[in-house]
Amino acid sequence: MCDENGELKECLRALQKEMFDIVDLKATIYRNRFEAELSSQEGTPFDAVRHDLEKIREELFSLPFDQAGRELVAKFQRNFSKLRDFMERVDRDIA
């Protein structure tokens, strides 16, 4: 059971990294497109690429899963909801 919990924690760490990589990629695409196509317009609407995803503290991954599991899952649920909102906002602003 302990090994399985360790593997799950490693997967969650990797999942968090991927989530932030997606945000970084989407923000870069948005900025590049804005600079290439819309730079003649006044202002820079980079507010669209701000996000409020919460980076999960490394200490939380280190706690026993029976203590931290519910909090980890809840944080991931909130972050996926925030990721969806971020993606929709950026797509809407790019269109």
PyMOL commands that set and color helices and strands:
alter all, ss='L'
color gray80, all
select helices_A, chain A and resi 2-37+46-49+58-62+65-94
alter helices_A, ss='H'
color red, helices_A
deselect
rebuild
show_as cartoon
